[in-house]
Amino acid sequence: MFKTKLTSKDQTAILEVLKARFHQNMNRHTGLEWHAIENKLNNSPEKLWSLNEMEKTGGEPDVVYFDVKSGAYIFFDCSVESPTGRRSACYDQEAQESRIKFKPKHNACSMALAMGVDLMTEEDYRKLQKLGKFDTKTSSWIQTPPDIRQLGGALFADFRYGHVFVYHNGADSYYAARGFRGLLRV
């Protein structure tokens, strides 16, 4: 098993980054208070580790809403473009193994699992786009329904021409401008 707990120095550092981003982007989380989020993070070291992984791979995570039903704060990757440290990945392990030539080094589903985050759904992605303009030059893999995946496909999304577009591609495809955005419930 790999390390999923940060040192106290690293905990302090990621909390400072998250706090600064929270205050710089109040439009993303109207009505939420940082101290409540920070308390929850301090009681969830594994979630703080996941947020640090999101940050290290270029995701710029930020809290975007509080889910009253589950009692969880929801963090999205809010980098303007798909996170740089998660690009050139096909959709999942099966797709990665099926490539005969030019196998990608990574796949989005396994990377997300290793980071302790979920891929965004189409609904999550559309919520993100209401907060700003994201993926105007890149695209991001999103959760794919099983029936599409069983047929060899996978879904990705981007923002072009003032609209969110959801597309399909072979799950084994990968591009330098396509990564994935994570979601974390704390």
C-alpha positions in Angstrom: 0.0 0.0 0.0 1.2 3.5 -0.7 1.4 6.4 1.7 -1.9 8.3 2.1 -1.1 10.6 4.9 0.8 13.9 4.7 3.4 15.2 7.1 2.3 18.0 9.3 4.4 20.4 7.2 2.7 19.2 4.0 -0.8 19.4 5.7 -0.1 23.0 6.6 1.1 23.8 3.1 -1.9 22.3 1.3 -4.3 23.9 3.7 -2.7 27.3 3.0 -3.1 26.8 -0.8 -6.7 25.7 -0.4 -7.6 28.6 1.9 -6.0 31.2 -0.5 -7.9 29.7 -3.4 -11.1 29.6 -1.4 -10.9 33.3 -0.7 -9.8 34.2 -4.2 -12.8 32.5 -5.8 -15.7 33.2 -3.5 -18.1 33.1 -6.5 -17.6 29.3 -6.5 -18.9 28.7 -3.0 -21.3 31.4 -1.9 -22.5 31.0 1.6 -19.7 28.6 2.7 -17.3 29.4 5.5 -13.6 28.4 5.3 -13.3 27.5 9.0 -16.0 24.8 8.8 -14.3 23.3 5.7 -10.9 23.4 7.4 -12.2 21.7 10.5 -13.6 18.9 8.3 -10.3 18.6 6.4 -8.3 18.4 9.6 -10.5 15.5 10.7 -10.0 13.7 7.3 -6.3 13.3 6.7 -6.9 10.9 3.8 -9.0 13.5 2.1 -6.4 16.1 2.6 -3.9 13.7 1.0 -6.2 13.3 -2.0 -6.5 17.1 -2.3 -2.7 17.3 -2.3 -2.6 14.8 -5.1 -5.1 16.8 -7.1 -2.9 19.9 -6.5 0.4 18.1 -7.4 -1.1 17.0 -10.7 -2.3 20.5 -11.7 -5.9 20.3 -10.7 -6.2 23.4 -8.5 -8.9 21.9 -6.4 -11.5 24.1 -4.8 -14.7 23.5 -2.8 -17.7 24.2 -5.0 -20.7 23.3 -2.9 -22.0 21.6 0.2 -24.2 18.6 -0.3 -26.8 18.8 2.4 -28.0 15.3 1.8 -24.6 13.6 2.5 -23.2 16.4 4.7 -20.1 16.6 2.4 -18.2 19.4 0.9 -17.6 18.8 -2.8 -14.3 19.7 -4.3 -13.7 19.9 -8.1 -10.6 20.4 -10.1 -10.9 24.0 -11.1 -7.8 24.5 -13.2 -8.7 26.5 -16.4 -7.5 23.6 -18.6 -7.5 19.8 -18.0 -4.9 19.1 -15.3 -1.4 18.9 -16.9 -0.3 16.0 -14.8 -3.2 13.8 -15.9 -3.1 14.2 -19.6 -2.2 11.7 -22.3 -4.1 9.0 -20.5 -6.7 6.6 -22.0 -10.0 6.0 -20.2 -9.4 2.8 -18.1 -7.1 -0.2 -17.4 -9.0 -2.4 -19.9 -8.4 0.2 -22.7 -4.8 0.7 -21.7 -4.1 -3.1 -21.9 -6.0 -3.5 -25.2 -3.6 -1.1 -27.0 -1.2 -3.1 -29.1 0.9 -0.1 -30.3 1.8 3.1 -28.5 0.4 2.1 -25.2 -0.3 5.2 -22.9 1.6 5.2 -19.6 -1.6 6.0 -17.6 -5.4 5.7 -17.7 -7.8 8.1 -16.1 -9.8 5.6 -14.0 -6.7 4.0 -12.4 -5.1 7.4 -11.7 -8.3 8.7 -10.1 -8.6 5.6 -7.9 -4.9 5.9 -6.8 -5.6 9.6 -5.9 -8.7 8.7 -4.0 -11.0 10.8 -6.2 -13.8 10.2 -8.6 -14.0 11.2 -12.3 -16.7 13.8 -12.8 -20.0 12.8 -14.2 -21.6 14.8 -17.0 -23.8 16.5 -14.4 -20.7 17.4 -12.4 -18.9 18.7 -15.5 -21.9 20.9 -16.4 -22.0 22.3 -12.8 -18.3 23.1 -13.1 -18.9 25.0 -16.3 -21.4 27.3 -14.6 -18.6 28.5 -12.4 -16.4 29.8 -15.3 -15.0 28.7 -18.6 -13.0 25.5 -18.3 -11.4 23.3 -21.0 -11.6 25.8 -23.8 -8.4 24.3 -25.3 -8.4 20.9 -23.7 -10.9 18.2 -22.9 -11.5 15.9 -19.9 -12.7 12.3 -19.6 -15.9 11.9 -17.6 -17.6 8.9 -16.1 -19.0 6.7 -18.9 -22.2 4.6 -18.6 -21.5 0.8 -18.6 -23.4 0.2 -21.8 -21.2 2.7 -23.8 -18.0 1.3 -22.1 -19.0 -2.3 -23.0 -19.1 -1.3 -26.6 -15.5 0.1 -26.4 -16.4 3.8 -26.0 -15.9 6.4 -23.4 -17.1 9.9 -22.9 -15.2 13.2 -22.6 -16.3 16.8 -22.5 -15.1 20.3 -23.2 -16.3 23.9 -23.6 -16.4 25.4 -27.1 -18.4 28.1 -28.8 -20.1 29.1 -25.5 -21.4 25.6 -24.9 -20.5 22.4 -23.1 -20.0 19.5 -25.5 -20.0 15.8 -24.5 -18.4 13.5 -27.0 -17.5 9.9 -27.4 -14.2 8.3 -28.4 -12.6 4.9 -28.2 -11.7 4.3 -24.6 -8.2 3.4 -25.7 -7.6 6.8 -27.3 -5.4 9.3 -25.7 -4.3 12.8 -26.5 -1.8 15.4 -25.1 -4.7 17.8 -24.6 -7.1 15.3 -22.9 -6.9 14.5 -19.2 -9.5 14.1 -16.5 -11.0 16.2 -13.7 -11.5 14.8 -10.3 -14.2 15.2 -7.7 -13.7 14.7 -4.0 -16.3 14.5 -1.2 -15.1 15.6 2.2 
